[in-house]
């Protein structure tokens, strides 16, 4: 439902913590891009750096993906 309220030029970022969740987000974002409604800002997930993982071990499984409404 977040994409329905997103204004033109708005950015939506989603953090997933499991590979199955990440695949669902990736596939959904690709569907939206093919429909011509959105641009994918992160073709590959953004992952935590080694320093961040050292400070917060739970961050090691986090993946960030972002999409922007055209």
C-alpha positions as CSV (number, residue, x, y, z in Angstrom):
1,X,0.0,0.0,0.0
2,X,3.0,2.3,0.4
3,X,3.4,2.8,-3.3
4,X,-0.2,4.0,-3.7
5,X,0.4,7.0,-1.4
6,X,3.9,7.8,-2.7
7,X,4.0,11.1,-4.6
8,X,5.7,11.7,-7.9
9,X,9.4,11.7,-7.4
10,X,9.0,10.0,-4.0
11,X,11.4,7.3,-2.8
12,X,10.5,4.1,-1.0
13,X,13.2,2.1,0.7
14,X,12.7,-1.4,2.1
15,X,15.0,-3.3,4.4
16,X,14.7,-7.1,4.3
17,X,16.4,-9.4,6.7
18,X,15.9,-12.8,5.0
19,X,16.8,-13.9,1.5
20,X,13.2,-14.9,0.7
21,X,12.0,-11.5,1.7
22,X,14.7,-9.8,-0.4
23,X,13.7,-11.9,-3.4
24,X,10.0,-10.8,-3.0
25,X,11.0,-7.1,-2.8
26,X,13.4,-7.5,-5.8
27,X,10.8,-9.2,-8.0
28,X,8.1,-6.7,-7.1
29,X,10.4,-3.7,-7.8
30,X,11.3,-5.3,-11.2
31,X,7.6,-5.7,-12.1
32,X,6.9,-2.1,-11.3
33,X,9.9,-1.0,-13.4
34,X,8.6,-3.1,-16.4
35,X,5.2,-1.4,-16.0
36,X,7.0,1.9,-16.4
37,X,5.8,3.4,-13.1
38,X,9.0,3.4,-11.1
39,X,12.8,3.5,-11.4
40,X,14.9,1.2,-9.4
41,X,17.5,3.2,-7.4
42,X,19.4,0.2,-6.1
43,X,20.0,-2.5,-8.8
44,X,21.9,-4.5,-6.1
45,X,21.0,-4.5,-2.4
46,X,23.0,-2.1,-0.1
47,X,24.5,-4.1,2.7
48,X,26.1,-3.1,6.0
49,X,29.8,-2.3,6.0
50,X,32.3,-4.4,8.0
51,X,32.5,-1.7,10.6
52,X,28.8,-1.5,11.0
53,X,28.5,-5.2,11.3
54,X,31.2,-5.1,14.0
55,X,29.2,-2.5,15.9
56,X,25.9,-4.2,15.3
57,X,26.1,-7.9,14.4
58,X,22.4,-8.1,13.5
59,X,23.0,-5.8,10.6
60,X,24.9,-8.6,8.7
61,X,21.6,-9.9,7.2
62,X,20.0,-6.6,6.3
63,X,19.5,-5.7,2.6
64,X,18.3,-2.2,1.5
65,X,16.5,-1.7,-1.8
66,X,15.0,1.5,-3.0
67,X,12.5,2.5,-5.8
68,X,11.5,6.0,-7.0
69,X,8.1,6.9,-8.5
70,X,8.3,8.5,-12.0
